[in-house]
């Protein structure tokens, strides 16, 4: 707001005096036109002969205005929800996306909101659209999908700085949805599936390596104890007999066959 060092002038004071006299002459009928009620969440910016009466808005409660020389504008101080429609955005890696969001803001200075901008809500809405497009245009698709919170904070900081002179405080910015083309969705799904299959093969190969190492250690232990090998055979037989009622081929140790062959030769 420009510095208001000049007053309303002599003519202005004459008009104000006449208006005040008319109020006194027509009292108490005129009191109904002079008293206005401002709600708790509202503020009134009063103009006297076209000039803002005070640098601070009036209200809440009862305010007194002169019917002939004063006018006022009510300003709602509650938080406003601004829904940004889906925007066609070309990301840094040349992928077309549709992104929408929500901006929460409120007016903290009613005088600035009235005197510095024609329509503060429309101006904030259009600025939010432009800022969303500009910020997302500098990000890649992976950054947009993974860094929504950081992008929202960046948009909030830019909007808050740009709307400060309008008396606006941006409380929060949220990215609602990011839509990408169907072909790109299929390509990303195929890429993710291939990555999962590659990881599964690596895990299976690591499991085979660990299993082979364990079998090698077991073979060393069984080689040192032939009786342990026979016990292992009996344990396998017990397991198979409990699970399936079928014919079981039980292998005999090689040393037993060799000892039988030696006995037959000696006989």
KEPAPA-177542 format. One line per 4 residues: for each residue x, y, z of N, C-alpha, C. Coordinates in steps of 0.02 Angstrom, whole numbers, plus 50000, padded with zeros to 5 digits. Layout:
X,Y,Z,X,Y,Z,X,Y,Z; ...
***
This chain:
50043,49941,50000,50000,50000,50000,50045,50061,50000; 50027,50110,49959,50068,50170,49955,50062,50210,50019; 50113,50249,50032,50114,50290,50093,50062,50345,50087; 50017,50347,50135,49960,50394,50134,49975,50453,50180
50019,50497,50158,50037,50554,50199,49986,50611,50192; 49952,50613,50135,49903,50666,50125,49836,50645,50155; 49801,50691,50186,49736,50677,50214,49681,50681,50162; 49620,50683,50187,49563,50687,50141,49550,50758,50119
49585,50806,50146,49577,50875,50124,49520,50911,50159; 49514,50975,50145,49462,51016,50176,49393,50995,50153; 49387,50985,50088,49321,50964,50062,49300,50897,50091; 49348,50854,50100,49332,50789,50129,49307,50796,50200
49341,50837,50240,49318,50847,50308,49250,50880,50310; 49236,50923,50264,49169,50954,50261,49116,50901,50247; 49130,50857,50200,49081,50804,50184,49072,50756,50242; 49127,50741,50276,49122,50697,50334,49081,50730,50389
49092,50794,50399,49054,50830,50451,48980,50832,50434; 48964,50844,50372,48894,50845,50351,48862,50777,50362; 48899,50723,50342,48873,50655,50352,48861,50642,50426; 48907,50662,50468,48900,50651,50540,48839,50690,50568
48829,50751,50543,48771,50790,50565,48706,50757,50543; 48705,50730,50483,48644,50696,50460,48629,50635,50503; 48681,50601,50524,48671,50543,50568,48641,50565,50634; 48667,50621,50662,48640,50646,50725,48569,50670,50719
48553,50703,50663,48485,50729,50653,48435,50672,50647; 48453,50621,50611,48406,50565,50599,48412,50510,50651; 48450,50521,50704,48456,50471,50757,48388,50463,50792; 48365,50403,50810,48400,50338,50809,48388,50297,50746
48352,50325,50697,48339,50286,50636,48404,50271,50599; 48449,50320,50596,48511,50312,50557,48560,50263,50589; 48549,50246,50652,48596,50201,50686,48598,50132,50653; 48542,50112,50623,48539,50046,50591,48581,50045,50527
48590,50102,50496,48633,50105,50436,48706,50115,50454; 48720,50137,50514,48789,50151,50534,48823,50091,50567; 48785,50049,50602,48815,49993,50638,48815,49931,50594; 48873,49899,50588,48881,49837,50550,48911,49784,50595
48891,49722,50584,48915,49666,50624,48965,49626,50582; 49023,49617,50610,49077,49578,50578,49087,49514,50617; 49083,49457,50582,49091,49392,50616,49163,49381,50639; 49171,49329,50680,49235,49315,50710,49289,49300,50658
49270,49266,50604,49318,49247,50553,49323,49298,50496; 49293,49357,50504,49293,49408,50453,49329,49471,50478; 49351,49512,50431,49378,49578,50445,49349,49626,50393; 49342,49689,50413,49313,49739,50369,49365,49792,50353
49375,49804,50288,49419,49857,50265,49375,49917,50248; 49381,49971,50286,49336,50029,50279,49370,50082,50235; 49332,50107,50187,49355,50162,50144,49315,50225,50161; 49349,50278,50171,49317,50343,50181,49336,50390,50125
49286,50407,50085,49297,50448,50025,49351,50418,49980; 49349,50351,49973,49394,50315,49929,49461,50297,49959; 49476,50321,50019,49539,50305,50052,49528,50254,50108; 49577,50211,50116,49573,50162,50170,49577,50199,50236
49529,50188,50279,49524,50225,50341,49581,50209,50390; 49602,50148,50391,49654,50128,50438,49696,50073,50405; 49760,50070,50424,49803,50018,50398,49786,49950,50426; 49745,49947,50476,49724,49884,50506,49649,49876,50497
49629,49816,50475,49558,49804,50464,49521,49803,50530; 49456,49816,50526,49415,49819,50586,49377,49754,50595; 49360,49741,50658,49323,49681,50675,49365,49634,50716; 49334,49581,50741,49262,49564,50735,49219,49602,50785
49154,49597,50776,49108,49631,50821,49071,49687,50784; 49051,49739,50822,49015,49796,50794,49065,49849,50770; 49053,49876,50711,49092,49932,50686,49044,49988,50666; 49068,50049,50669,49028,50108,50653,49054,50141,50590
49010,50151,50541,49028,50184,50478,48978,50240,50465; 49001,50290,50427,48957,50344,50406,48924,50325,50339; 48859,50327,50336,48824,50300,50277,48838,50337,50212; 48856,50399,50214,48864,50438,50152,48935,50437,50126
48984,50433,50169,49054,50439,50149,49094,50375,50156; 49069,50326,50193,49108,50265,50208,49080,50205,50171; 49123,50164,50146,49106,50098,50119,49154,50048,50150; 49135,49985,50148,49180,49934,50176,49174,49870,50136
49227,49830,50140,49231,49765,50107,49248,49712,50159; 49208,49659,50161,49221,49605,50207,49271,49556,50177; 49317,49533,50218,49367,49484,50197,49364,49424,50243; 49358,49365,50213,49355,49302,50251,49426,49279,50266
49441,49267,50330,49508,49246,50351,49515,49171,50359; 49464,49133,50344,49469,49061,50352,49513,49030,50297; 49537,48970,50311,49580,48935,50263,49539,48916,50201; 49568,48929,50143,49536,48915,50079,49570,48855,50047
49530,48809,50020,49556,48752,49984,49553,48765,49909; 49610,48766,49878,49615,48780,49806,49636,48716,49770; 49591,48688,49731,49606,48626,49694,49634,48644,49625; 49695,48620,49612,49727,48632,49548,49706,48577,49500
49675,48593,49444,49654,48541,49396,49714,48507,49365; 49704,48447,49336,49761,48412,49305,49796,48454,49252; 49862,48456,49258,49903,48496,49213,49945,48449,49169; 49946,48463,49103,49989,48426,49057,50060,48452,49064
50105,48409,49088,50173,48431,49103,50222,48385,49066; 50272,48415,49035,50327,48378,49004,50386,48378,49052; 50402,48320,49078,50455,48315,49127,50524,48326,49096; 50575,48326,49138,50643,48338,49115,50667,48284,49066
50644,48221,49076,50663,48167,49031,50612,48155,48976; 50574,48208,48957,50529,48207,48899,50473,48156,48906; 50443,48152,48964,50385,48109,48975,50325,48154,48991; 50270,48143,48955,50210,48183,48966,50170,48154,49024
50155,48195,49073,50117,48173,49132,50061,48223,49145; 50012,48200,49182,49957,48242,49205,49958,48243,49282; 49968,48301,49310,49977,48308,49382,49926,48358,49408; 49893,48341,49463,49848,48388,49497,49868,48393,49571
49843,48443,49603,49861,48455,49673,49811,48497,49710; 49827,48511,49773,49784,48551,49816,49828,48601,49853; 49804,48663,49858,49840,48716,49895,49794,48741,49950; 49820,48744,50011,49783,48771,50068,49815,48838,50088
49775,48890,50088,49802,48956,50106,49749,48996,50143; 49771,49050,50174,49725,49094,50209,49750,49166,50203; 49705,49213,50214,49723,49284,50212,49740,49306,50283; 49799,49333,50292,49819,49357,50358,49818,49434,50362
49816,49467,50305,49813,49541,50303,49756,49560,50256; 49699,49579,50285,49641,49596,50244,49654,49658,50203; 49690,49707,50230,49703,49769,50193,49745,49756,50131; 49797,49715,50138,49839,49699,50080,49800,49659,50028
49758,49613,50050,49719,49573,50003,49670,49615,49963; 49645,49669,49992,49597,49712,49957,49632,49764,49915; 49686,49794,49940,49717,49851,49907,49770,49832,49856; 49801,49773,49861,49858,49756,49819,49842,49711,49760
49784,49681,49759,49767,49636,49704,49692,49639,49691; 49673,49632,49627,49602,49638,49609,49561,49581,49638; 49581,49520,49623,49546,49460,49649,49599,49414,49678; 49606,49415,49743,49661,49379,49775,49654,49303,49766
49593,49277,49766,49584,49204,49758,49600,49182,49687; 49577,49219,49637,49593,49201,49568,49668,49207,49555; 49699,49259,49581,49771,49268,49571,49810,49211,49603; 49790,49190,49662,49825,49134,49695,49815,49069,49657
49755,49059,49631,49739,48998,49593,49782,48994,49529; 49785,49048,49492,49825,49048,49430,49899,49042,49445; 49922,49074,49498,49992,49069,49516,50010,48998,49537; 49965,48964,49572,49977,48894,49592,49983,48849,49531
49940,48859,49481,49945,48820,49420,50012,48830,49385; 50032,48893,49378,50095,48908,49344,50155,48880,49382; 50154,48887,49447,50210,48863,49488,50215,48787,49484; 50159,48753,49485,50159,48680,49480,50191,48657,49414
50172,48690,49360,50200,48671,49295,50275,48686,49292; 50295,48744,49317,50366,48763,49314,50410,48717,49356; 50387,48700,49415,50428,48659,49460,50433,48587,49433; 50378,48558,49412,50379,48489,49388,50414,48483,49321
50417,48537,49283,50452,48535,49219,50528,48527,49227; 50554,48541,49285,50626,48534,49298,50643,48468,49331; 50594,48424,49340,50606,48360,49373,50597,48303,49323; 50633,48249,49334,50623,48189,49294,50562,48150,49320
50540,48101,49281,50482,48062,49301,50495,48024,49366; 50554,47996,49374,50570,47960,49435,50569,48006,49495; 50594,48067,49487,50592,48115,49542,50522,48137,49559; 50479,48144,49508,50410,48163,49521,50374,48108,49559
50385,48045,49540,50351,47990,49573,50377,47976,49643; 50441,47986,49653,50471,47969,49718,50477,48028,49766; 50478,48089,49740,50490,48147,49783,50432,48195,49785; 50372,48170,49795,50313,48214,49797,50316,48263,49856
50339,48239,49913,50340,48282,49972,50390,48340,49962; 50449,48325,49935,50498,48378,49924,50473,48428,49872; 50440,48403,49820,50413,48448,49769,50358,48492,49798; 50316,48463,49841,50263,48502,49872,50291,48558,49916
50345,48542,49954,50377,48593,49996,50407,48649,49953; 50436,48630,49896,50465,48680,49852,50411,48726,49823; 50355,48698,49802,50300,48738,49776,50272,48784,49830; 50266,48758,49891,50240,48798,49946,50285,48858,49960
50351,48847,49959,50398,48903,49973,50393,48956,49919; 50386,48935,49856,50381,48984,49801,50316,49023,49806; 50260,48988,49818,50195,49022,49824,50194,49069,49884; 50222,49047,49939,50220,49088,50000,50259,49153,49989
50316,49149,49955,50355,49209,49942,50321,49256,49893; 50287,49228,49842,50256,49269,49791,50192,49303,49815; 50156,49271,49861,50091,49297,49884,50096,49336,49949; 50156,49345,49975,50162,49381,50038,50137,49453,50033
50151,49485,49976,50128,49554,49968,50053,49559,49958; 50020,49504,49945,49947,49502,49939,49913,49488,50006; 49952,49478,50058,49924,49461,50123,49903,49389,50128; 49935,49345,50090,49917,49274,50087,49972,49233,50122
49951,49184,50162,49996,49136,50193,49978,49067,50168; 50024,49036,50130,50012,48968,50104,50029,48918,50159; 49979,48881,50181,49989,48835,50237,50015,48767,50215; 49992,48743,50157,50011,48675,50136,49997,48666,50062
50039,48625,50030,50030,48605,49960,50036,48530,49956; 49989,48498,49921,49989,48426,49914,49983,48408,49840; 50023,48358,49819,50017,48330,49751,49969,48271,49756; 49911,48276,49723,49860,48224,49731,49875,48163,49688
49886,48172,49624,49892,48115,49579,49940,48132,49522; 49977,48081,49500,50021,48087,49443,50001,48033,49393; 49976,48054,49335,49954,48007,49284,50003,48007,49227; 50023,47947,49205,50069,47940,49149,50034,47899,49095
50057,47902,49032,50026,47865,48977,50025,47790,48990; 49976,47755,48958,49968,47683,48969,50030,47646,48944; 50057,47666,48886,50117,47633,48861,50176,47639,48908; 50183,47697,48939,50237,47706,48988,50225,47663,49050
50162,47656,49070,50147,47613,49127,50167,47541,49113; 50152,47517,49052,50170,47449,49034,50246,47440,49033; 50281,47489,49005,50353,47485,49002,50384,47484,49072; 50357,47526,49117,50383,47527,49186,50367,47462,49222
50307,47433,49209,50290,47369,49240,50336,47313,49215; 50351,47313,49148,50396,47262,49122,50467,47270,49150; 50489,47333,49157,50555,47345,49186,50559,47321,49258; 50506,47335,49297,50506,47313,49367,50503,47238,49372
50464,47205,49327,50461,47132,49329,50528,47101,49311; 50562,47130,49261,50628,47103,49242,50678,47113,49299; 50674,47169,49333,50720,47180,49390,50706,47130,49446; 50642,47116,49459,50626,47067,49511,50650,46997,49492
50642,46978,49428,50666,46912,49406,50742,46907,49412; 50776,46962,49395,50849,46960,49401,50870,46952,49474; 50836,46988,49519,50852,46979,49590,50837,46909,49614; 50782,46880,49589,50764,46812,49610,50817,46761,49587
50843,46770,49526,50895,46725,49502,50958,46732,49543; 50976,46793,49562,51035,46803,49603,51026,46769,49670; 50967,46777,49700,50955,46746,49765,50958,46670,49759; 50928,46642,49704,50930,46569,49695,51002,46544,49686
51042,46582,49649,51112,46562,49639,51150,46563,49705; 51139,46616,49745,51171,46619,49810,51150,46561,49854; 51086,46541,49850,51062,46483,49888,51096,46419,49866; 51105,46410,49800,51140,46350,49775,51211,46348,49800
51244,46406,49801,51313,46407,49825,51316,46387,49899; 51271,46416,49939,51271,46399,50010,51254,46325,50021; 51206,46299,49981,51188,46229,49989,51246,46183,49970; 51282,46200,49916,51339,46158,49896,51394,46159,49950
51405,46216,49980,51455,46220,50034,51433,46177,50093; 51368,46178,50109,51343,46138,50165,51349,46063,50149; 51333,46043,50086,51339,45973,50067,51412,45949,50069; 51457,45994,50049,51528,45976,50052,51549,45963,50124
51529,46007,50170,51546,45997,50240,51514,45933,50267; 51452,45919,50246,51419,45857,50270,51453,45795,50244; 51477,45798,50181,51511,45740,50153,51577,45726,50189; 51610,45779,50209,51673,45770,50247,51659,45737,50314
51606,45760,50347,51589,45731,50412,51569,45658,50405; 51528,45641,50353,51506,45572,50344,51564,45528,50323; 51612,45555,50286,51670,45515,50266,51712,45496,50327; 51714,45536,50376,51752,45521,50437,51716,45471,50482
51650,45462,50473,51612,45416,50515,51566,45374,50471; 51587,45313,50451,51544,45270,50409,51479,45252,50443; 51480,45245,50508,51418,45229,50544,51368,45286,50538; 51393,45348,50535,51348,45405,50527,51312,45402,50460
51347,45377,50408,51314,45371,50342,51257,45321,50345; 51267,45265,50378,51214,45216,50384,51155,45243,50425; 51170,45280,50478,51116,45312,50516,51077,45361,50473; 51112,45396,50430,51078,45443,50385,51033,45406,50337
51054,45348,50313,51011,45307,50270,50948,45286,50307; 50957,45263,50369,50898,45242,50408,50851,45301,50421; 50878,45359,50433,50836,45417,50444,50797,45435,50381; 50829,45432,50323,50794,45444,50260,50739,45393,50249
50754,45329,50266,50704,45276,50259,50643,45290,50303; 50655,45310,50365,50600,45326,50411,50557,45383,50384; 50589,45434,50356,50553,45492,50329,50509,45471,50269; 50537,45432,50224,50499,45410,50165,50441,45365,50185
50452,45321,50234,50399,45275,50255,50342,45312,50288; 50357,45366,50322,50304,45405,50356,50263,45445,50306; 50294,45469,50252,50259,45511,50204,50221,45471,50152; 50252,45421,50124,50222,45383,50069,50226,45308,50084
50170,45273,50074,50167,45200,50084,50181,45168,50017; 50245,45158,50001,50264,45133,49935,50327,45090,49943; 50347,45060,49886,50407,45019,49885,50469,45064,49889; 50515,45045,49932,50574,45086,49943,50636,45046,49923
50676,45075,49881,50740,45044,49862,50793,45072,49909; 50821,45030,49951,50868,45052,50002,50940,45038,49978; 50980,45088,49969,51049,45076,49946,51093,45049,50002; 51138,45004,49983,51186,44976,50031,51253,45010,50022
51289,45018,50076,51355,45049,50071,51402,45007,50028; 51447,45039,49994,51494,45005,49950,51541,44959,49990; 51560,44981,50051,51606,44939,50090,51575,44873,50110; 51507,44873,50120,51474,44811,50136,51475,44763,50077
51465,44790,50016,51468,44748,49957,51538,44720,49946; 51588,44761,49958,51656,44737,49949,51673,44681,49998; 51648,44689,50061,51662,44636,50110,51628,44571,50092; 51566,44575,50064,51532,44515,50041,51568,44482,49983
51594,44522,49939,51631,44494,49881,51694,44460,49904; 51729,44486,49951,51790,44455,49976,51775,44387,50010; 51718,44384,50046,51700,44321,50079,51685,44267,50027; 51650,44286,49973,51632,44238,49921,51696,44211,49887
51745,44254,49875,51807,44231,49844,51845,44183,49890; 51842,44201,49956,51879,44157,50002,51846,44090,50009; 51778,44089,50004,51744,44025,50010,51754,43983,49947
***
